[in-house]
């Protein structure tokens, strides 16, 4: 028996491209653990590609809804930019202090020895 194909209710997905960005993906077919489709916004739409369903960040009924959600999420991501920069500065300062302490310890040991 062949499986009856049903229309996909939420055929548009957002797939993680990199931190803070997701690509719109059109789902053409799916199984319990994988999806197959294409990226409509890419310059060259090649043959369909398959991914684990775990790669999907979220699903939407229309391309417009997926794009709008992506843009809203980018805005949310950007709200945290200043805090991330501040944390990165603190991390660099802490790493510099650690490096200086390490070198100081080595130099002190060399003068004692």
Number of C-alpha atoms within 10 A of each C-alpha: 3 4 5 6 8 7 9 12 10 15 20 26 26 23 20 15 11 8 7 13 14 22 19 24 22 24 20 16 16 17 9 7 9 14 22 18 20 19 21 14 11 11 7 8 10 11 10 14 12 15 14 13 15 10 14 17 12 16 20 18 13 15 19 12 14 24 18 12 16 19 14 11 15 14 12 12 13 12 11 10 11 10 11 12 11 11 12 12 12 12 12 12 12 12 12 12 12 12 12 12 12 12 12 12 11 11 12 11 10 9 7 6 6
